[in-house]
Amino acid sequence: MSEHACEFPRQNATTEEVRRILATARTVAIVGLSDKPERDSHRVAAYLQQAGYRIIPVNPNLTVVLGEKAYPNLRAVPDPVDVVDIFRKPEAVPEIVEDAIAIGARAVWMQDGIVHNAAADRARQAGLVVVMNKCLMREHRAWRAGA
């Protein structure tokens, strides 16, 4: 078991920060996006597409997902990225955060069950908003519903 297996967020984005991300982001890179429709990453990506966001699949094993070209890693993405949405194990998060910082992303979003406080601190120090252990789709639905 990794040292991060039972980590809880020491600090998380405020409700206002989450809403600002949802309102202003246009492009979401989804790291660990699967081409299998039954996977959470695929369902969330399809939902975000339907909600008007541009999704960029990041998965070295795929070439196209949901009609979008897939990239092997964040640094290979040629276009600006607003949010890096992470569907990977916590031990993969530090490298993804470094890549998110390098490409100038505005926010890092770790999906349900994903927490890495040290990587989150690093992202915040670089000026990124960090959301941990929350589902982007669920938060978007709540925001849309006015919750």
DSSP file (Angstrom, degrees, kcal/mol; ACC not computed):
  #  RESIDUE AA STRUCTURE BP1 BP2  ACC     N-H-->O    O-->H-N    N-H-->O    O-->H-N    TCO  KAPPA ALPHA  PHI   PSI    X-CA   Y-CA   Z-CA
    1    1 A M              0   0    0      0, 0.0     2,-0.0     0, 0.0     0, 0.0   0.000 360.0 360.0 360.0 136.3    0.0    0.0    0.0
    2    2 A S    >   -     0   0    0      1,-0.1     3,-1.5     2,-0.0     4,-0.2  -0.285 360.0-112.3 -76.3 163.4    1.4    3.4   -0.9
    3    3 A E  T 3  S+     0   0    0      1,-0.3     3,-0.3     2,-0.1    -1,-0.1   0.686 118.2  52.5 -67.2 -16.5    2.0    6.1    1.6
    4    4 A H  T >  S+     0   0    0      1,-0.2     3,-1.5     2,-0.1    -1,-0.3   0.323  75.3 107.2 -99.8   7.0   -0.9    8.1    0.0
    5    5 A A  T <  S+     0   0    0     -3,-1.5    -1,-0.2     1,-0.3    -2,-0.1   0.823  91.9  25.7 -59.8 -34.7   -3.5    5.4    0.2
    6    6 A C  T 3  S+     0   0    0     -3,-0.3    -1,-0.3    -4,-0.2     2,-0.1  -0.002  87.8 142.2-120.4  29.7   -5.5    7.0    3.0
    7    7 A E    <   -     0   0    0     -3,-1.5    -3,-0.1   108,-0.2   108,-0.0  -0.434  32.7-159.2 -72.0 143.7   -4.6   10.6    2.5
    8    8 A F        -     0   0    0     -2,-0.1     2,-0.2   106,-0.0   109,-0.1  -0.919  35.2 -90.6-117.0 149.4   -7.3   13.2    3.1
    9    9 A P        -     0   0    0      0, 0.0     3,-0.1     0, 0.0   106,-0.0  -0.398  29.4-167.0 -61.9 126.0   -7.1   16.7    1.6
   10   10 A R  S    S+     0   0    0      1,-0.3     2,-0.3    -2,-0.2   107,-0.0   0.803  82.9   9.2 -76.7 -31.2   -5.4   19.1    4.1
   11   11 A Q  S    S-     0   0    0     -3,-0.1    -1,-0.3   106,-0.0     2,-0.3  -0.991  74.6-178.0-147.8 143.0   -6.7   22.0    1.9
   12   12 A N        -     0   0    0     -2,-0.3   119,-0.2    -3,-0.1   121,-0.0  -0.942  38.2 -80.1-141.3 162.9   -9.1   22.0   -1.0
   13   13 A A        -     0   0    0    117,-1.0   119,-0.1    -2,-0.3     2,-0.1  -0.308  50.7-116.5 -59.6 144.5  -10.5   24.5   -3.4
   14   14 A T     >  -     0   0    0      1,-0.1     4,-2.5   117,-0.0     5,-0.2  -0.329  26.7-105.2 -75.2 165.4  -13.4   26.6   -2.0
   15   15 A T  H  > S+     0   0    0      1,-0.2     4,-2.5     2,-0.2     5,-0.2   0.901 124.6  52.4 -56.7 -41.0  -16.9   26.4   -3.4
   16   16 A E  H  > S+     0   0    0      2,-0.2     4,-2.2     1,-0.2    -1,-0.2   0.903 108.7  49.0 -64.2 -41.6  -16.3   29.7   -5.1
   17   17 A E  H  > S+     0   0    0      2,-0.2     4,-2.2     1,-0.2    -2,-0.2   0.909 111.0  50.5 -64.1 -41.2  -13.0   28.5   -6.6
   18   18 A V  H  X S+     0   0    0     -4,-2.5     4,-2.4     1,-0.2    -2,-0.2   0.935 111.5  47.9 -61.1 -46.2  -14.7   25.4   -7.9
   19   19 A R  H  X S+     0   0    0     -4,-2.5     4,-2.3     1,-0.2    -1,-0.2   0.870 109.4  53.3 -64.1 -36.5  -17.5   27.5   -9.5
   20   20 A R  H  X S+     0   0    0     -4,-2.2     4,-2.1     2,-0.2     5,-0.3   0.904 109.2  49.2 -65.0 -40.9  -15.0   29.8  -11.1
   21   21 A I  H  X S+     0   0    0     -4,-2.2     4,-2.5     1,-0.2    -2,-0.2   0.956 112.9  46.9 -60.2 -50.1  -13.2   26.9  -12.7
   22   22 A L  H  < S+     0   0    0     -4,-2.4    -2,-0.2     1,-0.2    -1,-0.2   0.860 116.0  45.5 -61.6 -36.6  -16.5   25.5  -14.0
   23   23 A A  H  < S+     0   0    0     -4,-2.3    -1,-0.2    -5,-0.2    -2,-0.2   0.805 123.4  30.4 -78.2 -30.7  -17.6   28.9  -15.3
   24   24 A T  H  < S+     0   0    0     -4,-2.1    -2,-0.2    -5,-0.2    -3,-0.2   0.690  92.0  99.3-107.7 -20.6  -14.4   30.0  -17.0
   25   25 A A     <  +     0   0    0     -4,-2.5     3,-0.1    -5,-0.3    56,-0.0  -0.401  33.0 168.0 -70.1 144.3  -12.7   26.8  -18.2
   26   26 A R        +     0   0    0      1,-0.3    28,-3.2    27,-0.1     2,-0.5   0.597  64.3  48.8-120.7 -33.3  -13.1   25.8  -21.8
   27   27 A T  E     -a   54   0A   0     26,-0.2    56,-2.0    28,-0.0    55,-1.5  -0.953  59.9-173.3-121.8 126.9  -10.5   23.0  -22.3
   28   28 A V  E     -ab  55  83A   0     26,-3.0    28,-2.4    -2,-0.5     2,-0.6  -0.966  11.8-154.5-122.1 116.9  -10.1   20.0  -20.0
   29   29 A A  E     -ab  56  84A   0     54,-2.6    56,-3.0    -2,-0.5     2,-0.8  -0.802  13.5-153.3 -86.7 125.5   -7.2   17.6  -20.4
   30   30 A I  E >   -ab  57  85A   0     26,-2.5    28,-2.3    -2,-0.6     3,-1.2  -0.859   5.0-156.5-108.7 104.3   -8.3   14.3  -19.0
   31   31 A V  E 3  S+ab  58  86A   0     54,-2.5    56,-2.8    -2,-0.8    28,-0.2  -0.673  80.9  18.2 -84.3 120.6   -5.3   12.3  -17.8
   32   32 A G  T 3  S+     0   0    0     26,-3.0    -1,-0.3    -2,-0.5     2,-0.2   0.627  83.3 170.5  94.0  16.5   -6.1    8.6  -17.7
   33   33 A L    <   -     0   0    0     -3,-1.2     2,-0.3    25,-0.7    -1,-0.2  -0.430  20.6-148.0 -64.5 129.7   -9.1    8.8  -20.0
   34   34 A S        -     0   0    0     -2,-0.2    -1,-0.1     2,-0.2    25,-0.0  -0.673  16.8-142.4 -97.1 152.3  -10.3    5.4  -21.0
   35   35 A D  S    S+     0   0    0     -2,-0.3    31,-0.1    30,-0.1    -1,-0.1   0.367  75.9 103.2 -90.8   4.8  -12.0    4.4  -24.3
   36   36 A K    >   -     0   0    0      1,-0.1     3,-2.1     2,-0.0     6,-0.4  -0.793  67.4-148.0 -90.4 116.9  -14.3    2.0  -22.4
   37   37 A P  T 3  S+     0   0    0      0, 0.0    -1,-0.1     0, 0.0     6,-0.1   0.733  94.0  61.1 -58.7 -23.9  -17.7    3.6  -22.0
   38   38 A E  T 3  S+     0   0    0      4,-0.1     2,-0.2     5,-0.0    -3,-0.0   0.618  85.0  98.1 -80.0 -10.1  -18.3    1.9  -18.7
   39   39 A R  S <> S-     0   0    0     -3,-2.1     4,-2.2     1,-0.1     3,-0.3  -0.516  79.0-128.0 -79.7 144.7  -15.4    3.6  -17.0
   40   40 A D  H  > S+     0   0    0      1,-0.2     4,-2.9     2,-0.2     5,-0.3   0.895 108.7  56.7 -55.8 -42.4  -15.9    6.7  -14.9
   41   41 A S  H  > S+     0   0    0      1,-0.2     4,-2.3     2,-0.2    -1,-0.2   0.894 108.8  46.4 -59.5 -39.8  -13.3    8.7  -16.9
   42   42 A H  H  > S+     0   0    0     -6,-0.4     4,-2.6    -3,-0.3    -1,-0.2   0.911 112.9  48.9 -69.2 -43.2  -15.2    8.0  -20.1
   43   43 A R  H  X S+     0   0    0     -4,-2.2     4,-2.2     2,-0.2    -2,-0.2   0.920 113.4  46.9 -62.9 -43.7  -18.5    8.9  -18.7
   44   44 A V  H  X S+     0   0    0     -4,-2.9     4,-2.7     2,-0.2    -2,-0.2   0.928 113.0  49.0 -64.7 -45.1  -17.2   12.2  -17.2
   45   45 A A  H  X S+     0   0    0     -4,-2.3     4,-2.4    -5,-0.3    -2,-0.2   0.916 111.5  48.8 -61.6 -44.1  -15.4   13.1  -20.5
   46   46 A A  H  X S+     0   0    0     -4,-2.6     4,-2.3     1,-0.2    -1,-0.2   0.907 112.1  49.7 -62.4 -41.6  -18.6   12.4  -22.5
   47   47 A Y  H  X S+     0   0    0     -4,-2.2     4,-1.8    -5,-0.2    -2,-0.2   0.939 110.3  49.6 -61.5 -47.4  -20.6   14.5  -20.1
   48   48 A L  H  <>S+     0   0    0     -4,-2.7     5,-2.5     1,-0.2     4,-0.3   0.894 109.8  51.7 -61.2 -40.4  -18.1   17.4  -20.3
   49   49 A Q  H ><5S+     0   0    0     -4,-2.4     3,-1.7     1,-0.2    -1,-0.2   0.944 110.7  47.7 -58.4 -48.5  -18.2   17.3  -24.1
   50   50 A Q  H 3<5S+     0   0    0     -4,-2.3    -1,-0.2     1,-0.3    -2,-0.2   0.791 106.8  58.1 -64.9 -27.4  -22.0   17.5  -24.0
   51   51 A A  T 3<5S-     0   0    0     -4,-1.8    -1,-0.3    -5,-0.2    -2,-0.2   0.468 126.9 -98.7 -82.6  -1.5  -21.8   20.4  -21.6
   52   52 A G  T < 5S+     0   0    0     -3,-1.7     2,-0.2     1,-0.3    -3,-0.2   0.477  79.6 130.6 102.7   2.3  -19.7   22.4  -24.1
   53   53 A Y      < -     0   0    0     -5,-2.5     2,-0.6    -6,-0.2    -1,-0.3  -0.588  57.7-124.0 -84.9 151.2  -16.2   21.8  -22.8
   54   54 A R  E     -a   27   0A   0    -28,-3.2   -26,-3.0    -2,-0.2     2,-0.4  -0.849  29.5-154.6 -89.4 127.4  -13.4   20.7  -25.2
   55   55 A I  E     -a   28   0A   0     -2,-0.6   -26,-0.2   -28,-0.2   -28,-0.0  -0.823  10.1-162.2-103.7 144.8  -11.8   17.6  -23.9
   56   56 A I  E     -a   29   0A   0    -28,-2.4   -26,-2.5    -2,-0.4     2,-0.2  -0.954  17.6-139.9-123.8 109.1   -8.3   16.5  -24.6
   57   57 A P  E     -a   30   0A   0      0, 0.0    14,-2.2     0, 0.0     2,-0.5  -0.475  13.6-165.9 -69.1 135.4   -7.6   12.8  -23.9
   58   58 A V  E     +ac  31  71A   0    -28,-2.3   -26,-3.0    12,-0.2   -25,-0.7  -0.920  36.7 123.0-124.6 104.2   -4.3   12.0  -22.3
   59   59 A N    >   -     0   0    0     12,-1.9     3,-1.7    -2,-0.5    14,-0.2  -0.823  50.1-148.2-162.2 116.5   -3.4    8.3  -22.4
   60   60 A P  T 3  S+     0   0    0      0, 0.0    13,-0.1     0, 0.0    -1,-0.0   0.638  97.6  58.3 -66.1 -12.4   -0.3    6.9  -24.1
   61   61 A N  T 3  S+     0   0    0     10,-0.1     2,-0.3    11,-0.1     9,-0.0   0.455 100.5  63.4 -96.4  -0.9   -2.2    3.7  -25.1
   62   62 A L    <   -     0   0    0     -3,-1.7    -3,-0.2     9,-0.1     3,-0.1  -0.862  49.6-169.1-125.3 157.0   -4.9    5.4  -27.2
   63   63 A T  S    S+     0   0    0      1,-0.4     7,-3.1    -2,-0.3     2,-0.3   0.712  79.8  14.7-110.3 -34.8   -5.0    7.5  -30.4
   64   64 A V  E     +F   69   0B   0      5,-0.3    -1,-0.4     7,-0.0     2,-0.4  -0.996  58.4 177.5-144.0 135.9   -8.6    8.8  -30.4
   65   65 A V  E >  S-F   68   0B   0      3,-2.5     3,-2.4    -2,-0.3   -30,-0.1  -0.993  76.2  -8.5-138.3 132.4  -11.3    8.9  -27.7
   66   66 A L  T 3  S-     0   0    0     -2,-0.4   -11,-0.1     1,-0.3     3,-0.1   0.840 129.8 -56.0  51.6  36.7  -14.7   10.5  -28.1
   67   67 A G  T 3  S+     0   0    0      1,-0.2     2,-0.4     0, 0.0    -1,-0.3   0.504 115.1 113.9  78.4   4.4  -13.6   11.9  -31.4
   68   68 A E  E <  S-F   65   0B   0     -3,-2.4    -3,-2.5   -14,-0.0    -1,-0.2  -0.883  73.4-108.5-112.0 140.9  -10.6   13.7  -30.0
   69   69 A K  E     -F   64   0B   0     -2,-0.4     2,-0.3    -5,-0.2    -5,-0.3  -0.424  35.5-137.6 -62.5 133.9   -7.0   13.0  -30.6
   70   70 A A        -     0   0    0     -7,-3.1   -12,-0.2    -2,-0.1    -1,-0.1  -0.707  12.2-151.6 -95.5 148.8   -5.3   11.5  -27.6
   71   71 A Y  B     -c   58   0A   0    -14,-2.2   -12,-1.9    -2,-0.3   -10,-0.1  -0.888  19.8-128.7-118.9 149.8   -1.8   12.5  -26.4
   72   72 A P  S    S-     0   0    0      0, 0.0     2,-0.3     0, 0.0   -14,-0.1   0.791  88.1  -8.7 -69.8 -27.1    0.7   10.4  -24.5
   73   73 A N  S >  S-     0   0    0    -14,-0.2     3,-1.1   -13,-0.1     4,-0.4  -0.961  77.1 -94.3-159.9 170.4    1.2   13.0  -21.8
   74   74 A L  G >  S+     0   0    0     -2,-0.3     3,-1.7     1,-0.3    -1,-0.1   0.866 117.9  60.2 -62.1 -37.8    0.3   16.6  -21.0
   75   75 A R  G 3  S+     0   0    0      1,-0.3    -1,-0.3    -3,-0.0    25,-0.0   0.715  99.4  58.8 -66.6 -18.0    3.5   18.1  -22.4
   76   76 A A  G <  S+     0   0    0     -3,-1.1    -1,-0.3     2,-0.0    -2,-0.2   0.585  79.2 105.4 -84.0 -11.1    2.6   16.6  -25.8
   77   77 A V    <   -     0   0    0     -3,-1.7     4,-0.1    -4,-0.4   -19,-0.0  -0.586  56.4-162.0 -74.2 121.6   -0.7   18.6  -25.9
   78   78 A P        +     0   0    0      0, 0.0    -1,-0.2     0, 0.0    -3,-0.0   0.658  64.3  70.9 -80.8 -14.5   -0.2   21.4  -28.4
   79   79 A D  S    S-     0   0    0      1,-0.1    -2,-0.0     0, 0.0     2,-0.0  -0.651  93.4 -89.7-104.8 157.1   -3.1   23.6  -27.3
   80   80 A P        -     0   0    0      0, 0.0     2,-0.4     0, 0.0    -1,-0.1  -0.347  40.0-153.0 -61.7 143.1   -3.7   25.6  -24.1
   81   81 A V        -     0   0    0     22,-0.4    25,-0.4     1,-0.1   -53,-0.1  -0.976  16.8-174.1-122.3 130.2   -5.3   23.6  -21.2
   82   82 A D  S    S+     0   0    0    -55,-1.5    24,-1.7    -2,-0.4    25,-1.7   0.910  75.0  23.0 -84.9 -49.1   -7.4   25.2  -18.5
   83   83 A V  E     -bd  28 107A   0    -56,-2.0   -54,-2.6    23,-0.2     2,-0.7  -0.966  60.3-152.8-126.6 134.9   -8.0   22.2  -16.3
   84   84 A V  E     -bd  29 108A   0     23,-2.4    25,-3.3    -2,-0.4     2,-0.6  -0.928  17.9-162.6-103.4 110.6   -6.1   19.0  -15.9
   85   85 A D  E     -bd  30 109A   0    -56,-3.0   -54,-2.5    -2,-0.7     2,-0.5  -0.847  10.1-148.9 -98.4 121.7   -8.6   16.4  -14.7
   86   86 A I  E     +bd  31 110A   0     23,-3.3    25,-1.8    -2,-0.6   -54,-0.2  -0.817  29.9 167.6-106.3 122.5   -6.8   13.3  -13.2
   87   87 A F        +     0   0    0    -56,-2.8     2,-0.3    -2,-0.5   -46,-0.1  -0.491  51.4 103.3-119.0  56.8   -8.1    9.7  -13.3
   88   88 A R  S    S-     0   0    0     23,-0.0    23,-0.1     1,-0.0     5,-0.1  -0.878  80.3 -80.7-133.6 165.8   -4.8    8.1  -12.1
   89   89 A K    >>  -     0   0    0     -2,-0.3     3,-2.2     1,-0.1     4,-0.5  -0.312  46.7-109.2 -64.4 150.8   -3.6    6.5   -8.9
   90   90 A P  G >4 S+     0   0    0      0, 0.0     3,-1.4     0, 0.0    -1,-0.1   0.826 116.5  63.1 -52.2 -35.4   -2.3    9.0   -6.3
   91   91 A E  G 34 S+     0   0    0      1,-0.3     4,-0.3     2,-0.2    -2,-0.0   0.711 101.1  53.1 -67.4 -15.9    1.3    7.9   -6.8
   92   92 A A  G <> S+     0   0    0     -3,-2.2     4,-1.5     1,-0.1    -1,-0.3   0.595  88.8  84.9 -87.3 -12.1    1.1    9.2  -10.5
   93   93 A V  H <X S+     0   0    0     -3,-1.4     4,-2.9    -4,-0.5     5,-0.2   0.877  77.5  59.8 -64.0 -43.9   -0.1   12.6   -9.4
   94   94 A P  H  > S+     0   0    0      0, 0.0     4,-2.2     0, 0.0    -1,-0.2   0.908 108.7  44.9 -55.3 -43.3    3.2   14.4   -8.7
   95   95 A E  H  > S+     0   0    0     -4,-0.3     4,-2.1    -3,-0.3    -2,-0.2   0.901 113.4  50.5 -66.6 -39.6    4.5   13.9  -12.2
   96   96 A I  H  X S+     0   0    0     -4,-1.5     4,-2.6     2,-0.2    -1,-0.2   0.903 109.4  51.6 -64.0 -41.2    1.1   15.0  -13.7
   97   97 A V  H  X S+     0   0    0     -4,-2.9     4,-2.5     2,-0.2    -2,-0.2   0.914 108.1  51.6 -62.8 -43.0    1.2   18.1  -11.5
   98   98 A E  H  X S+     0   0    0     -4,-2.2     4,-2.3    -5,-0.2    -1,-0.2   0.914 112.0  47.0 -59.4 -41.8    4.7   19.0  -12.7
   99   99 A D  H  X S+     0   0    0     -4,-2.1     4,-2.1     2,-0.2    -2,-0.2   0.895 109.8  53.2 -66.3 -39.9    3.4   18.6  -16.3
  100  100 A A  H  <>S+     0   0    0     -4,-2.6     5,-2.3     1,-0.2     4,-0.5   0.904 111.2  46.5 -61.5 -41.9    0.3   20.7  -15.5
  101  101 A I  H ><5S+     0   0    0     -4,-2.5     3,-1.1     1,-0.2    -2,-0.2   0.929 110.7  53.4 -63.4 -45.9    2.6   23.5  -14.2
  102  102 A A  H 3<5S+     0   0    0     -4,-2.3    -2,-0.2     1,-0.3    -1,-0.2   0.838 110.4  45.7 -61.4 -35.7    4.9   23.2  -17.2
  103  103 A I  T 3<5S-     0   0    0     -4,-2.1   -22,-0.4    -5,-0.1    -1,-0.3   0.487 115.1-113.2 -90.0  -1.2    2.0   23.6  -19.7
  104  104 A G  T < 5 +     0   0    0     -3,-1.1    -3,-0.2    -4,-0.5    -2,-0.1   0.779  49.9 173.2  80.3  26.9    0.5   26.6  -17.9
  105  105 A A      < -     0   0    0     -5,-2.3   -23,-0.2    -6,-0.2    -1,-0.2  -0.304  29.0-144.0 -63.1 153.5   -2.8   24.9  -16.8
  106  106 A R  S    S+     0   0    0    -24,-1.7    23,-2.2   -25,-0.4     2,-0.3   0.710  75.7  19.2 -91.7 -23.1   -4.9   27.0  -14.4
  107  107 A A  E     -de  83 129A   0    -25,-1.7   -23,-2.4    21,-0.2     2,-0.4  -0.995  55.8-148.8-150.0 151.5   -6.2   24.2  -12.3
  108  108 A V  E     -de  84 130A   0     21,-2.6    23,-2.6    -2,-0.3     2,-0.5  -0.991  18.1-166.8-119.8 128.6   -5.6   20.6  -11.3
  109  109 A W  E     -de  85 131A   0    -25,-3.3   -23,-3.3    -2,-0.4     2,-0.6  -0.959   4.6-162.5-122.0 115.0   -8.6   18.5  -10.5
  110  110 A M  E     -d   86   0A   0     21,-3.5    24,-1.7    -2,-0.5    23,-0.1  -0.870  22.9-132.2 -98.3 122.6   -8.2   15.1   -8.8
  111  111 A Q    >   -     0   0    0    -25,-1.8     3,-2.2    -2,-0.6    22,-0.7   0.035  47.7 -48.1 -66.9 176.2  -11.3   12.9   -9.2
  112  112 A D  T 3  S+     0   0    0     21,-0.3    -1,-0.2     1,-0.3    22,-0.1  -0.134 129.1  15.6 -45.8 132.8  -13.1   11.0   -6.4
  113  113 A G  T 3  S+     0   0    0      1,-0.2     2,-0.6    -3,-0.1    -1,-0.3   0.412  98.2 114.3  83.6  -2.5  -10.7    9.0   -4.2
  114  114 A I    <   +     0   0    0     -3,-2.2    19,-1.6    -4,-0.1     2,-0.4  -0.904  32.1 154.6-110.7 117.9   -7.6   10.8   -5.5
  115  115 A V        +     0   0    0     -2,-0.6  -108,-0.2  -111,-0.2     2,-0.2  -0.998  12.0 164.3-140.0 133.1   -5.6   12.9   -3.0
  116  116 A H     >  -     0   0    0     -2,-0.4     4,-2.4     1,-0.1     5,-0.2  -0.709  10.3-174.9-148.4  94.4   -2.0   13.9   -3.0
  117  117 A N  H  > S+     0   0    0      1,-0.2     4,-2.7    -2,-0.2     5,-0.2   0.867  82.8  51.7 -62.5 -41.2   -1.3   16.7   -0.5
  118  118 A A  H  > S+     0   0    0      2,-0.2     4,-2.0     1,-0.2    -1,-0.2   0.930 113.4  44.7 -63.9 -44.2    2.4   17.3   -1.4
  119  119 A A  H  > S+     0   0    0      2,-0.2     4,-2.4     1,-0.2    -1,-0.2   0.882 112.2  53.3 -65.9 -37.4    1.6   17.5   -5.1
  120  120 A A  H  X S+     0   0    0     -4,-2.4     4,-2.6     2,-0.2    -2,-0.2   0.915 107.7  50.5 -63.0 -43.0   -1.3   19.8   -4.3
  121  121 A D  H  X S+     0   0    0     -4,-2.7     4,-2.4     1,-0.2    -2,-0.2   0.916 110.3  50.4 -59.5 -43.5    1.0   22.1   -2.3
  122  122 A R  H  X S+     0   0    0     -4,-2.0     4,-1.3     2,-0.2    -2,-0.2   0.914 111.0  48.4 -61.5 -44.5    3.4   22.2   -5.2
  123  123 A A  H  <>S+     0   0    0     -4,-2.4     5,-2.5     1,-0.2     3,-0.3   0.922 111.8  49.0 -63.2 -44.7    0.6   23.1   -7.7
  124  124 A R  H ><5S+     0   0    0     -4,-2.6     3,-1.8     1,-0.2    -2,-0.2   0.895 107.0  55.5 -63.2 -39.5   -0.8   25.8   -5.4
  125  125 A Q  H 3<5S+     0   0    0     -4,-2.4    -1,-0.2     1,-0.3    -2,-0.2   0.822 106.5  52.2 -60.9 -30.0    2.8   27.3   -5.0
  126  126 A A  T 3<5S-     0   0    0     -4,-1.3    -1,-0.3    -3,-0.3    -2,-0.2   0.399 127.6-101.5 -87.4   2.3    2.9   27.5   -8.8
  127  127 A G  T < 5S+     0   0    0     -3,-1.8     2,-0.3     1,-0.3    -3,-0.2   0.559  76.1 136.1  94.2   9.0   -0.4   29.4   -8.8
  128  128 A L      < -     0   0    0     -5,-2.5     2,-0.3    -6,-0.1    -1,-0.3  -0.635  55.4-122.7 -89.4 147.8   -2.8   26.6   -9.8
  129  129 A V  E     -e  107   0A   0    -23,-2.2   -21,-2.6    -2,-0.3     2,-0.5  -0.713  30.8-151.3 -81.4 139.3   -6.2   26.0   -8.2
  130  130 A V  E     -e  108   0A   0     -2,-0.3  -117,-1.0   -23,-0.2     2,-0.5  -0.963  17.0-176.7-123.6 127.1   -6.4   22.5   -6.8
  131  131 A V  E     -e  109   0A   0    -23,-2.6   -21,-3.5    -2,-0.5     2,-0.4  -0.981  12.6-172.6-117.0 130.3   -9.5   20.4   -6.3
  132  132 A M        +     0   0    0     -2,-0.5   -17,-0.2   -23,-0.2   -21,-0.1  -0.944  58.6   4.5-125.4 146.9   -9.1   16.9   -4.7
  133  133 A N  S    S+     0   0    0    -19,-1.6     2,-0.3   -22,-0.7   -21,-0.3   0.837  96.3 114.2  57.0  40.2  -11.4   14.0   -4.1
  134  134 A K        -     0   0    0    -24,-1.7     2,-0.6   -20,-0.2    -1,-0.2  -0.993  66.6-121.3-138.7 146.8  -14.3   15.5   -6.1
  135  135 A C     >  -     0   0    0     -2,-0.3     4,-2.6   -24,-0.2     5,-0.2  -0.778  12.6-151.7 -89.3 122.9  -16.0   14.5   -9.3
  136  136 A L  H  > S+     0   0    0     -2,-0.6     4,-2.4     1,-0.2     5,-0.2   0.888  97.2  50.6 -60.2 -40.9  -15.9   17.2  -11.9
  137  137 A M  H  > S+     0   0    0      2,-0.2     4,-2.6     1,-0.2    -1,-0.2   0.938 111.6  46.5 -63.4 -47.3  -19.2   16.0  -13.5
  138  138 A R  H  > S+     0   0    0      1,-0.2     4,-2.2     2,-0.2    -2,-0.2   0.908 113.9  48.4 -63.4 -41.9  -21.0   15.9  -10.2
  139  139 A E  H  X S+     0   0    0     -4,-2.6     4,-2.4     2,-0.2    -1,-0.2   0.896 111.6  50.3 -65.1 -39.5  -19.7   19.4   -9.3
  140  140 A H  H  X S+     0   0    0     -4,-2.4     4,-2.9    -5,-0.2     5,-0.2   0.925 110.0  50.0 -64.4 -44.4  -20.7   20.7  -12.7
  141  141 A R  H  X S+     0   0    0     -4,-2.6     4,-2.0     1,-0.2    -2,-0.2   0.919 112.2  47.6 -59.9 -43.6  -24.2   19.3  -12.4
  142  142 A A  H  <>S+     0   0    0     -4,-2.2     5,-2.9     2,-0.2     4,-0.4   0.903 113.1  48.4 -64.3 -41.6  -24.7   20.9   -8.9
  143  143 A W  H ><5S+     0   0    0     -4,-2.4     3,-1.1     1,-0.2    -2,-0.2   0.921 111.5  49.6 -64.5 -44.0  -23.4   24.2  -10.2
  144  144 A R  H 3<5S+     0   0    0     -4,-2.9    -1,-0.2     1,-0.3    -2,-0.2   0.852 109.3  52.5 -62.3 -36.0  -25.7   24.0  -13.2
  145  145 A A  T 3<5S-     0   0    0     -4,-2.0    -1,-0.3    -5,-0.2    -2,-0.2   0.534 118.2-114.2 -79.2  -5.9  -28.6   23.2  -10.9
  146  146 A G  T < 5       0   0    0     -3,-1.1    -3,-0.2    -4,-0.4    -2,-0.1   0.693 360.0 360.0  82.0  19.2  -27.8   26.3   -8.8
  147  147 A A      <       0   0    0     -5,-2.9    -4,-0.2    -6,-0.2    -5,-0.1   0.491 360.0 360.0 -73.0 360.0  -26.8   24.3   -5.8
